[in-house]
Amino acid sequence: MSVDTVKHPDPTPTATPELIRLENVTKRFGGHTVLDGLDFSVAAGKHVTLIGPSGSGKTTILRLLMTLTKPDEGIITVDGDQLFPAPEKKVREIRKKIGMVFQHFNLFPNMTVLRNITEAPVTVLGLSKDEAEARARELLDLVGLADKAGARPSQLSGGQQQRVAIARALAMRPQVLLLDEVTSALDPELVAGVLDVLRDIARSTDITMLCVTHEMGFARDISDQVLMFDAGRVVESGPPEKIFGEPEQERTRQFLSAVL
Ligand code: ADP
């Protein structure tokens, strides 16, 4: 057996099944505390939904995980690796494990749908054009747009563009998919198609999902755990049956009665 093929023991035998962990995370903008000593974790393969009023800090959590902003205090780990501080190379490695879909789909307007999906796998992961295209076509099939590979984003509806953005995120084979109010910018009649695709992905893949949404029916359907936020803190968490069926906190009841 050559040295290269010797099986080394797992270098991280103490790694927990938690894919994401936030410990005592605080984030301030100016004098305003947006996240206030937040602790929570997401186990691999689980679907966790963040609900709560606007401005309660939900999107900031996703942006921290994408390293788009930094915490003022606390520790964030992804798959056992700490972000902030981390060497640039490590940050890039961690970022490859995370895909994000935004409220505004941000597709490259001058590229075809297919090229939107193959671009990063080719340039970042080093896939061949053929491999990337085969993967992209499978994903277009998954999001119900197999016939749109050659279209430009401007030729698609908002819902279709968002489904392309979902395929584009999945093309990087991330371990975690972050979804930030992905249907909020859509016309109401286009929302269901996007949510159906996400339900399908939640059911048929083992991807971990962390999802900020105002779609309570969707949250109830796909979540293993729901976290109710208010003013940068988790006021209540639990399985969807508990949060939507028998919430314990008055703040949760108020919020749900306003949005349901
Ligand atoms: P949510 O997703 O729950 O609506 P956010 O995480 O977007 O909440 O925002 C939480 C708070 O942080 C809000 O009061 C928002 O105005 C503020 N905030 C978010 N990003 C910035 C920023 N880049 N600069 C200043 N304030 C910000």
py3Dmol code that shows the C-alpha trace and the ligand (Angstrom):
import py3Dmol

protein = """\
ATOM      1  CA  MET A   1       0.000   0.000   0.000  1.00  0.00           C
ATOM      2  CA  SER A   2       1.486   3.367  -0.951  1.00  0.00           C
ATOM      3  CA  VAL A   3       1.694   6.146   1.569  1.00  0.00           C
ATOM      4  CA  ASP A   4      -1.051   8.019  -0.264  1.00  0.00           C
ATOM      5  CA  THR A   5      -3.562   5.251   0.181  1.00  0.00           C
ATOM      6  CA  VAL A   6      -2.917   4.601   3.881  1.00  0.00           C
ATOM      7  CA  LYS A   7      -6.114   5.322   5.763  1.00  0.00           C
ATOM      8  CA  HIS A   8      -5.393   7.876   8.447  1.00  0.00           C
ATOM      9  CA  PRO A   9      -7.554   7.908  11.542  1.00  0.00           C
ATOM     10  CA  ASP A  10     -10.284  10.520  11.508  1.00  0.00           C
ATOM     11  CA  PRO A  11      -8.420  13.717  12.415  1.00  0.00           C
ATOM     12  CA  THR A  12     -11.489  15.133  14.154  1.00  0.00           C
ATOM     13  CA  PRO A  13     -12.831  12.282  16.244  1.00  0.00           C
ATOM     14  CA  THR A  14     -14.460  14.745  18.620  1.00  0.00           C
ATOM     15  CA  ALA A  15     -16.446  16.504  15.862  1.00  0.00           C
ATOM     16  CA  THR A  16     -20.109  16.725  16.807  1.00  0.00           C
ATOM     17  CA  PRO A  17     -22.923  16.054  14.365  1.00  0.00           C
ATOM     18  CA  GLU A  18     -23.701  19.761  14.655  1.00  0.00           C
ATOM     19  CA  LEU A  19     -22.990  21.393  11.355  1.00  0.00           C
ATOM     20  CA  ILE A  20     -23.562  24.943  12.534  1.00  0.00           C
ATOM     21  CA  ARG A  21     -23.022  26.281  16.003  1.00  0.00           C
ATOM     22  CA  LEU A  22     -23.385  29.791  17.375  1.00  0.00           C
ATOM     23  CA  GLU A  23     -22.184  30.444  20.905  1.00  0.00           C
ATOM     24  CA  ASN A  24     -22.928  33.694  22.674  1.00  0.00           C
ATOM     25  CA  VAL A  25     -22.954  35.598  19.384  1.00  0.00           C
ATOM     26  CA  THR A  26     -23.481  39.324  19.666  1.00  0.00           C
ATOM     27  CA  LYS A  27     -23.715  41.712  16.746  1.00  0.00           C
ATOM     28  CA  ARG A  28     -24.139  45.458  16.975  1.00  0.00           C
ATOM     29  CA  PHE A  29     -24.668  48.080  14.305  1.00  0.00           C
ATOM     30  CA  GLY A  30     -23.695  51.423  15.757  1.00  0.00           C
ATOM     31  CA  GLY A  31     -25.194  51.422  19.220  1.00  0.00           C
ATOM     32  CA  HIS A  32     -27.947  48.984  18.254  1.00  0.00           C
ATOM     33  CA  THR A  33     -27.611  45.386  19.446  1.00  0.00           C
ATOM     34  CA  VAL A  34     -29.003  43.255  16.652  1.00  0.00           C
ATOM     35  CA  LEU A  35     -28.032  39.840  18.022  1.00  0.00           C
ATOM     36  CA  ASP A  36     -27.784  39.551  21.758  1.00  0.00           C
ATOM     37  CA  GLY A  37     -25.682  36.653  23.063  1.00  0.00           C
ATOM     38  CA  LEU A  38     -27.246  34.141  20.722  1.00  0.00           C
ATOM     39  CA  ASP A  39     -26.745  30.380  21.153  1.00  0.00           C
ATOM     40  CA  PHE A  40     -28.074  27.756  18.829  1.00  0.00           C
ATOM     41  CA  SER A  41     -26.960  24.883  16.697  1.00  0.00           C
ATOM     42  CA  VAL A  42     -28.158  23.039  13.636  1.00  0.00           C
ATOM     43  CA  ALA A  43     -27.472  19.329  13.286  1.00  0.00           C
ATOM     44  CA  ALA A  44     -26.446  17.905   9.928  1.00  0.00           C
ATOM     45  CA  GLY A  45     -29.372  17.141   7.669  1.00  0.00           C
ATOM     46  CA  LYS A  46     -31.915  19.097   9.709  1.00  0.00           C
ATOM     47  CA  HIS A  47     -34.171  21.885   8.499  1.00  0.00           C
ATOM     48  CA  VAL A  48     -34.316  24.829  10.844  1.00  0.00           C
ATOM     49  CA  THR A  49     -36.559  27.822  10.254  1.00  0.00           C
ATOM     50  CA  LEU A  50     -36.127  31.270  11.757  1.00  0.00           C
ATOM     51  CA  ILE A  51     -39.329  33.223  12.245  1.00  0.00           C
ATOM     52  CA  GLY A  52     -40.092  36.499  13.972  1.00  0.00           C
ATOM     53  CA  PRO A  53     -40.787  40.151  13.270  1.00  0.00           C
ATOM     54  CA  SER A  54     -38.783  42.228  10.807  1.00  0.00           C
ATOM     55  CA  GLY A  55     -35.616  43.590  12.322  1.00  0.00           C
ATOM     56  CA  SER A  56     -35.270  40.779  14.885  1.00  0.00           C
ATOM     57  CA  GLY A  57     -31.875  39.723  13.480  1.00  0.00           C
ATOM     58  CA  LYS A  58     -32.730  36.666  11.360  1.00  0.00           C
ATOM     59  CA  THR A  59     -31.024  37.773   8.149  1.00  0.00           C
ATOM     60  CA  THR A  60     -27.979  38.916  10.095  1.00  0.00           C
ATOM     61  CA  ILE A  61     -27.445  35.312  11.197  1.00  0.00           C
ATOM     62  CA  LEU A  62     -27.368  34.107   7.598  1.00  0.00           C
ATOM     63  CA  ARG A  63     -25.025  36.962   6.653  1.00  0.00           C
ATOM     64  CA  LEU A  64     -22.674  35.999   9.488  1.00  0.00           C
ATOM     65  CA  LEU A  65     -22.557  32.434   8.231  1.00  0.00           C
ATOM     66  CA  MET A  66     -21.774  33.686   4.728  1.00  0.00           C
ATOM     67  CA  THR A  67     -18.998  35.873   6.250  1.00  0.00           C
ATOM     68  CA  LEU A  68     -20.701  38.935   4.785  1.00  0.00           C
ATOM     69  CA  THR A  69     -20.516  40.509   8.230  1.00  0.00           C
ATOM     70  CA  LYS A  70     -18.599  39.755  11.453  1.00  0.00           C
ATOM     71  CA  PRO A  71     -19.818  39.189  14.996  1.00  0.00           C
ATOM     72  CA  ASP A  72     -18.693  41.562  17.722  1.00  0.00           C
ATOM     73  CA  GLU A  73     -18.541  38.709  20.225  1.00  0.00           C
ATOM     74  CA  GLY A  74     -19.023  34.975  20.304  1.00  0.00           C
ATOM     75  CA  ILE A  75     -17.998  31.925  18.350  1.00  0.00           C
ATOM     76  CA  ILE A  76     -19.442  30.539  15.117  1.00  0.00           C
ATOM     77  CA  THR A  77     -18.404  27.128  13.860  1.00  0.00           C
ATOM     78  CA  VAL A  78     -19.317  25.345  10.643  1.00  0.00           C
ATOM     79  CA  ASP A  79     -18.648  21.614  10.511  1.00  0.00           C
ATOM     80  CA  GLY A  80     -16.313  21.992  13.481  1.00  0.00           C
ATOM     81  CA  ASP A  81     -14.276  24.846  11.957  1.00  0.00           C
ATOM     82  CA  GLN A  82     -14.328  28.247  13.564  1.00  0.00           C
ATOM     83  CA  LEU A  83     -15.103  31.346  11.527  1.00  0.00           C
ATOM     84  CA  PHE A  84     -13.861  34.726  12.808  1.00  0.00           C
ATOM     85  CA  PRO A  85     -11.004  34.603  13.147  1.00  0.00           C
ATOM     86  CA  ALA A  86      -9.951  32.116  10.520  1.00  0.00           C
ATOM     87  CA  PRO A  87      -7.250  32.243   7.870  1.00  0.00           C
ATOM     88  CA  GLU A  88      -8.536  33.322   4.445  1.00  0.00           C
ATOM     89  CA  LYS A  89      -7.908  29.832   3.039  1.00  0.00           C
ATOM     90  CA  LYS A  90      -9.998  28.253   5.772  1.00  0.00           C
ATOM     91  CA  VAL A  91     -12.780  30.793   5.222  1.00  0.00           C
ATOM     92  CA  ARG A  92     -12.875  29.860   1.534  1.00  0.00           C
ATOM     93  CA  GLU A  93     -13.061  26.165   2.463  1.00  0.00           C
ATOM     94  CA  ILE A  94     -15.917  26.814   4.881  1.00  0.00           C
ATOM     95  CA  ARG A  95     -17.741  29.007   2.365  1.00  0.00           C
ATOM     96  CA  LYS A  96     -17.741  26.113  -0.122  1.00  0.00           C
ATOM     97  CA  LYS A  97     -19.879  24.151   2.324  1.00  0.00           C
ATOM     98  CA  ILE A  98     -22.556  26.834   2.357  1.00  0.00           C
ATOM     99  CA  GLY A  99     -24.949  27.899  -0.385  1.00  0.00           C
ATOM    100  CA  MET A 100     -27.263  30.849  -0.072  1.00  0.00           C
ATOM    101  CA  VAL A 101     -30.354  31.954  -1.925  1.00  0.00           C
ATOM    102  CA  PHE A 102     -31.359  35.583  -1.460  1.00  0.00           C
ATOM    103  CA  GLN A 103     -34.638  37.440  -1.679  1.00  0.00           C
ATOM    104  CA  HIS A 104     -33.448  38.995  -4.960  1.00  0.00           C
ATOM    105  CA  PHE A 105     -32.160  36.245  -7.178  1.00  0.00           C
ATOM    106  CA  ASN A 106     -29.099  38.122  -8.542  1.00  0.00           C
ATOM    107  CA  LEU A 107     -28.644  35.944 -11.620  1.00  0.00           C
ATOM    108  CA  PHE A 108     -26.009  37.030 -14.138  1.00  0.00           C
ATOM    109  CA  PRO A 109     -28.229  38.763 -16.735  1.00  0.00           C
ATOM    110  CA  ASN A 110     -25.840  38.331 -19.650  1.00  0.00           C
ATOM    111  CA  MET A 111     -25.501  34.554 -19.235  1.00  0.00           C
ATOM    112  CA  THR A 112     -27.872  31.759 -20.148  1.00  0.00           C
ATOM    113  CA  VAL A 113     -29.610  29.841 -17.388  1.00  0.00           C
ATOM    114  CA  LEU A 114     -27.234  26.919 -17.948  1.00  0.00           C
ATOM    115  CA  ARG A 115     -24.146  29.130 -17.726  1.00  0.00           C
ATOM    116  CA  ASN A 116     -25.476  30.800 -14.571  1.00  0.00           C
ATOM    117  CA  ILE A 117     -25.461  27.358 -12.973  1.00  0.00           C
ATOM    118  CA  THR A 118     -22.171  26.027 -14.406  1.00  0.00           C
ATOM    119  CA  GLU A 119     -20.045  29.137 -13.882  1.00  0.00           C
ATOM    120  CA  ALA A 120     -19.055  28.617 -10.229  1.00  0.00           C
ATOM    121  CA  PRO A 121     -18.654  24.828 -10.373  1.00  0.00           C
ATOM    122  CA  VAL A 122     -16.189  25.319 -13.265  1.00  0.00           C
ATOM    123  CA  THR A 123     -14.291  28.326 -11.910  1.00  0.00           C
ATOM    124  CA  VAL A 124     -14.389  27.566  -8.175  1.00  0.00           C
ATOM    125  CA  LEU A 125     -14.612  23.767  -7.954  1.00  0.00           C
ATOM    126  CA  GLY A 126     -12.652  23.048 -11.131  1.00  0.00           C
ATOM    127  CA  LEU A 127     -15.293  20.804 -12.717  1.00  0.00           C
ATOM    128  CA  SER A 128     -14.988  20.208 -16.442  1.00  0.00           C
ATOM    129  CA  LYS A 129     -17.552  22.002 -18.603  1.00  0.00           C
ATOM    130  CA  ASP A 130     -19.216  18.654 -19.395  1.00  0.00           C
ATOM    131  CA  GLU A 131     -19.455  17.616 -15.748  1.00  0.00           C
ATOM    132  CA  ALA A 132     -20.806  20.998 -14.747  1.00  0.00           C
ATOM    133  CA  GLU A 133     -23.394  20.932 -17.534  1.00  0.00           C
ATOM    134  CA  ALA A 134     -24.542  17.426 -16.649  1.00  0.00           C
ATOM    135  CA  ARG A 135     -24.967  18.514 -13.018  1.00  0.00           C
ATOM    136  CA  ALA A 136     -26.748  21.707 -14.080  1.00  0.00           C
ATOM    137  CA  ARG A 137     -29.204  19.817 -16.279  1.00  0.00           C
ATOM    138  CA  GLU A 138     -30.055  17.431 -13.423  1.00  0.00           C
ATOM    139  CA  LEU A 139     -30.696  20.412 -11.184  1.00  0.00           C
ATOM    140  CA  LEU A 140     -32.788  22.194 -13.788  1.00  0.00           C
ATOM    141  CA  ASP A 141     -34.863  19.049 -13.932  1.00  0.00           C
ATOM    142  CA  LEU A 142     -35.193  19.081 -10.131  1.00  0.00           C
ATOM    143  CA  VAL A 143     -36.452  22.678 -10.154  1.00  0.00           C
ATOM    144  CA  GLY A 144     -38.794  22.020 -13.081  1.00  0.00           C
ATOM    145  CA  LEU A 145     -36.939  24.094 -15.679  1.00  0.00           C
ATOM    146  CA  ALA A 146     -35.311  21.471 -17.889  1.00  0.00           C
ATOM    147  CA  ASP A 147     -36.549  23.315 -20.973  1.00  0.00           C
ATOM    148  CA  LYS A 148     -35.060  26.693 -19.980  1.00  0.00           C
ATOM    149  CA  ALA A 149     -31.337  25.900 -20.135  1.00  0.00           C
ATOM    150  CA  GLY A 150     -30.764  28.220 -23.088  1.00  0.00           C
ATOM    151  CA  ALA A 151     -32.957  31.086 -21.887  1.00  0.00           C
ATOM    152  CA  ARG A 152     -31.691  34.375 -20.477  1.00  0.00           C
ATOM    153  CA  PRO A 153     -32.868  35.368 -16.989  1.00  0.00           C
ATOM    154  CA  SER A 154     -34.870  38.274 -18.439  1.00  0.00           C
ATOM    155  CA  GLN A 155     -37.004  35.777 -20.372  1.00  0.00           C
ATOM    156  CA  LEU A 156     -38.099  34.046 -17.161  1.00  0.00           C
ATOM    157  CA  SER A 157     -40.686  34.927 -14.525  1.00  0.00           C
ATOM    158  CA  GLY A 158     -39.472  35.902 -11.061  1.00  0.00           C
ATOM    159  CA  GLY A 159     -40.443  32.470  -9.751  1.00  0.00           C
ATOM    160  CA  GLN A 160     -38.495  30.755 -12.507  1.00  0.00           C
ATOM    161  CA  GLN A 161     -35.487  32.988 -11.861  1.00  0.00           C
ATOM    162  CA  GLN A 162     -35.595  32.084  -8.191  1.00  0.00           C
ATOM    163  CA  ARG A 163     -35.723  28.386  -9.087  1.00  0.00           C
ATOM    164  CA  VAL A 164     -32.604  28.914 -11.224  1.00  0.00           C
ATOM    165  CA  ALA A 165     -30.956  30.641  -8.247  1.00  0.00           C
ATOM    166  CA  ILE A 166     -31.788  27.588  -6.125  1.00  0.00           C
ATOM    167  CA  ALA A 167     -30.284  25.283  -8.767  1.00  0.00           C
ATOM    168  CA  ARG A 168     -27.224  27.526  -8.933  1.00  0.00           C
ATOM    169  CA  ALA A 169     -26.703  27.277  -5.179  1.00  0.00           C
ATOM    170  CA  LEU A 170     -27.145  23.484  -5.216  1.00  0.00           C
ATOM    171  CA  ALA A 171     -24.690  23.095  -8.111  1.00  0.00           C
ATOM    172  CA  MET A 172     -21.886  23.798  -5.640  1.00  0.00           C
ATOM    173  CA  ARG A 173     -23.020  20.740  -3.630  1.00  0.00           C
ATOM    174  CA  PRO A 174     -23.108  22.662  -0.367  1.00  0.00           C
ATOM    175  CA  GLN A 175     -23.752  20.893   2.916  1.00  0.00           C
ATOM    176  CA  VAL A 176     -25.928  23.759   4.068  1.00  0.00           C
ATOM    177  CA  LEU A 177     -28.454  25.804   2.162  1.00  0.00           C
ATOM    178  CA  LEU A 178     -29.294  29.214   3.597  1.00  0.00           C
ATOM    179  CA  LEU A 179     -32.583  30.628   2.364  1.00  0.00           C
ATOM    180  CA  ASP A 180     -33.297  34.272   3.064  1.00  0.00           C
ATOM    181  CA  GLU A 181     -36.951  35.129   2.463  1.00  0.00           C
ATOM    182  CA  VAL A 182     -36.646  33.642  -0.995  1.00  0.00           C
ATOM    183  CA  THR A 183     -40.283  34.251  -1.918  1.00  0.00           C
ATOM    184  CA  SER A 184     -40.704  37.760  -0.499  1.00  0.00           C
ATOM    185  CA  ALA A 185     -39.957  39.544  -3.761  1.00  0.00           C
ATOM    186  CA  LEU A 186     -42.274  37.358  -5.854  1.00  0.00           C
ATOM    187  CA  ASP A 187     -45.754  38.012  -7.121  1.00  0.00           C
ATOM    188  CA  PRO A 188     -48.142  35.976  -4.963  1.00  0.00           C
ATOM    189  CA  GLU A 189     -49.059  33.546  -7.734  1.00  0.00           C
ATOM    190  CA  LEU A 190     -45.406  32.566  -8.174  1.00  0.00           C
ATOM    191  CA  VAL A 191     -44.702  31.779  -4.528  1.00  0.00           C
ATOM    192  CA  ALA A 192     -46.196  28.275  -4.442  1.00  0.00           C
ATOM    193  CA  GLY A 193     -44.015  26.968  -7.287  1.00  0.00           C
ATOM    194  CA  VAL A 194     -40.831  28.019  -5.511  1.00  0.00           C
ATOM    195  CA  LEU A 195     -41.963  26.618  -2.172  1.00  0.00           C
ATOM    196  CA  ASP A 196     -42.907  23.316  -3.827  1.00  0.00           C
ATOM    197  CA  VAL A 197     -39.383  23.032  -5.235  1.00  0.00           C
ATOM    198  CA  LEU A 198     -37.906  23.690  -1.793  1.00  0.00           C
ATOM    199  CA  ARG A 199     -40.232  21.146  -0.173  1.00  0.00           C
ATOM    200  CA  ASP A 200     -39.071  18.638  -2.751  1.00  0.00           C
ATOM    201  CA  ILE A 201     -35.407  19.399  -2.014  1.00  0.00           C
ATOM    202  CA  ALA A 202     -36.029  19.124   1.719  1.00  0.00           C
ATOM    203  CA  ARG A 203     -37.681  15.731   1.212  1.00  0.00           C
ATOM    204  CA  SER A 204     -35.385  14.232  -1.389  1.00  0.00           C
ATOM    205  CA  THR A 205     -31.894  15.376  -0.326  1.00  0.00           C
ATOM    206  CA  ASP A 206     -29.913  15.252   2.904  1.00  0.00           C
ATOM    207  CA  ILE A 207     -28.951  18.917   2.711  1.00  0.00           C
ATOM    208  CA  THR A 208     -29.085  20.943   5.903  1.00  0.00           C
ATOM    209  CA  MET A 209     -31.379  23.961   5.593  1.00  0.00           C
ATOM    210  CA  LEU A 210     -31.454  27.178   7.560  1.00  0.00           C
ATOM    211  CA  CYS A 211     -34.341  29.190   6.383  1.00  0.00           C
ATOM    212  CA  VAL A 212     -35.695  32.680   7.129  1.00  0.00           C
ATOM    213  CA  THR A 213     -39.283  32.859   5.974  1.00  0.00           C
ATOM    214  CA  HIS A 214     -42.613  34.563   6.479  1.00  0.00           C
ATOM    215  CA  GLU A 215     -44.376  31.573   4.885  1.00  0.00           C
ATOM    216  CA  MET A 216     -45.676  29.864   7.975  1.00  0.00           C
ATOM    217  CA  GLY A 217     -47.313  26.941   6.137  1.00  0.00           C
ATOM    218  CA  PHE A 218     -44.010  26.170   4.462  1.00  0.00           C
ATOM    219  CA  ALA A 219     -42.132  26.502   7.774  1.00  0.00           C
ATOM    220  CA  ARG A 220     -44.575  24.070   9.362  1.00  0.00           C
ATOM    221  CA  ASP A 221     -44.131  21.576   6.506  1.00  0.00           C
ATOM    222  CA  ILE A 222     -40.363  21.434   6.182  1.00  0.00           C
ATOM    223  CA  SER A 223     -38.966  22.276   9.610  1.00  0.00           C
ATOM    224  CA  ASP A 224     -37.494  19.934  12.149  1.00  0.00           C
ATOM    225  CA  GLN A 225     -37.121  22.915  14.415  1.00  0.00           C
ATOM    226  CA  VAL A 226     -38.508  26.454  14.430  1.00  0.00           C
ATOM    227  CA  LEU A 227     -36.777  29.320  16.242  1.00  0.00           C
ATOM    228  CA  MET A 228     -38.906  32.317  17.129  1.00  0.00           C
ATOM    229  CA  PHE A 229     -36.839  35.509  17.258  1.00  0.00           C
ATOM    230  CA  ASP A 230     -37.500  38.834  18.843  1.00  0.00           C
ATOM    231  CA  ALA A 231     -35.012  41.674  19.332  1.00  0.00           C
ATOM    232  CA  GLY A 232     -31.956  39.551  18.593  1.00  0.00           C
ATOM    233  CA  ARG A 233     -32.846  36.679  20.899  1.00  0.00           C
ATOM    234  CA  VAL A 234     -34.563  33.328  20.514  1.00  0.00           C
ATOM    235  CA  VAL A 235     -37.714  33.673  22.566  1.00  0.00           C
ATOM    236  CA  GLU A 236     -38.911  30.136  21.928  1.00  0.00           C
ATOM    237  CA  SER A 237     -37.860  27.116  19.891  1.00  0.00           C
ATOM    238  CA  GLY A 238     -39.188  23.680  19.198  1.00  0.00           C
ATOM    239  CA  PRO A 239     -40.724  21.405  16.613  1.00  0.00           C
ATOM    240  CA  PRO A 240     -43.281  23.075  14.339  1.00  0.00           C
ATOM    241  CA  GLU A 241     -46.209  21.300  16.005  1.00  0.00           C
ATOM    242  CA  LYS A 242     -45.301  23.016  19.272  1.00  0.00           C
ATOM    243  CA  ILE A 243     -44.440  26.467  17.929  1.00  0.00           C
ATOM    244  CA  PHE A 244     -47.470  26.692  15.643  1.00  0.00           C
ATOM    245  CA  GLY A 245     -49.824  24.498  17.669  1.00  0.00           C
ATOM    246  CA  GLU A 246     -49.078  25.243  21.314  1.00  0.00           C
ATOM    247  CA  PRO A 247     -46.682  28.175  21.608  1.00  0.00           C
ATOM    248  CA  GLU A 248     -45.653  28.832  25.197  1.00  0.00           C
ATOM    249  CA  GLN A 249     -44.577  32.441  24.920  1.00  0.00           C
ATOM    250  CA  GLU A 250     -46.981  35.342  24.612  1.00  0.00           C
ATOM    251  CA  ARG A 251     -44.614  36.998  22.107  1.00  0.00           C
ATOM    252  CA  THR A 252     -44.841  33.952  19.829  1.00  0.00           C
ATOM    253  CA  ARG A 253     -48.634  33.914  20.094  1.00  0.00           C
ATOM    254  CA  GLN A 254     -48.821  37.620  19.248  1.00  0.00           C
ATOM    255  CA  PHE A 255     -46.530  37.229  16.273  1.00  0.00           C
ATOM    256  CA  LEU A 256     -48.346  34.211  14.898  1.00  0.00           C
ATOM    257  CA  SER A 257     -51.764  35.780  15.310  1.00  0.00           C
ATOM    258  CA  ALA A 258     -50.524  38.792  13.322  1.00  0.00           C
ATOM    259  CA  VAL A 259     -49.112  36.763  10.430  1.00  0.00           C
ATOM    260  CA  LEU A 260     -51.419  33.748  10.190  1.00  0.00           C
TER     261      LEU A 260
END
"""
ligand_1 = """\
27
ADP
P -34.639 40.452 10.096
O -33.993 39.549 9.110
O -35.157 39.734 11.298
O -35.673 41.356 9.475
P -32.105 41.827 10.111
O -31.104 40.819 10.556
O -32.198 42.123 8.648
O -33.526 41.433 10.697
O -31.833 43.216 10.821
C -31.749 43.341 12.218
C -31.475 44.791 12.557
O -30.163 45.127 12.119
C -32.409 45.782 11.888
O -32.722 46.781 12.817
C -31.589 46.334 10.762
O -31.969 47.644 10.453
C -30.184 46.279 11.335
N -29.151 46.138 10.298
C -28.998 45.062 9.503
N -27.947 45.227 8.680
C -27.424 46.468 8.964
C -26.326 47.235 8.469
N -25.531 46.747 7.496
N -26.115 48.435 9.018
C -26.890 48.913 10.010
N -27.946 48.237 10.521
C -28.209 47.033 10.014
"""
view = py3Dmol.view(width=600, height=400)
view.addModel(protein, "pdb")
view.setStyle({"model": 0}, {"cartoon": {"style": "trace"}})
view.addModel(ligand_1, "xyz")
view.setStyle({"model": 1}, {"stick": {}})
view.zoomTo()
view.show()
